[in-house]
Amino acid sequence: MPCSCDDSCSIDRLRERQRGTLRAVLAINAVMFFVIAAAALHGDSAALLSDSLDNLGDAFTYGLSLYAVSRGAAVKARVALFKGALIFLGACVVVGQIVHRLIVPGVPLFEIMGAFSLIGLAANGLCLFLLWRHRHEDVNMSSVWECSRNDIAANLSVFVAAGGVWLTGSGWPDLAVAGILALLLMRSAWRVIGNARAQIRAAG
């Protein structure tokens, strides 16, 4: 059915591009959650587990973003607010894992950590590339971009932690990086929540 005006056609094309990108990154993150989580459990790594939970949170985030693509500014802001809450919840899970590892210490397998952090880096690098052109389009896509950028930092941090475990023969580098990732997630959560609240106030 032909569009009534150029603006309507442009908006429809933009939304369709956003949907296509979100479907792709949703699939990538869902697959990577299972792959990285299995590796984290096998390698007994808190940092790698936090990385996998980040993938799971992102999969939910991208699903919510798909829902919000064709909605108004107020709905997009509320979805972004919920995404911020999900990021914060992921940070709390990582903190819980760190506390558990402090009570029940262990040395993770640095080979598993290093290999799967690089696999995750490749997957998240592809997501970041796909999302690059959407990063300034609206609050919905901006929050998605924020999540993807965090993933790159998380993968690099886990790789560094693997090197630390190899050099020291202890689990402390793993826990230290997991703690840094938890702080990064919390900082990102507050930024997304703050932007979403500002958008809600502006829409009201």
VENBEL-V476502 format. One record per helix or strand of 2 or more residues. SS is the DSSP state (2 for helix, 1 for strand). FROM is the first residue (numbers start at 1). TO is the last residue. If there is no record, write none. Layout:
ss: (SS,SS)
from: (FROM,FROM)
to: (TO,TO)
//
This chain:
ss: (2,2,2,2,2,2)
from: (6,46,73,110,139,172)
to: (43,68,103,134,168,203)
//
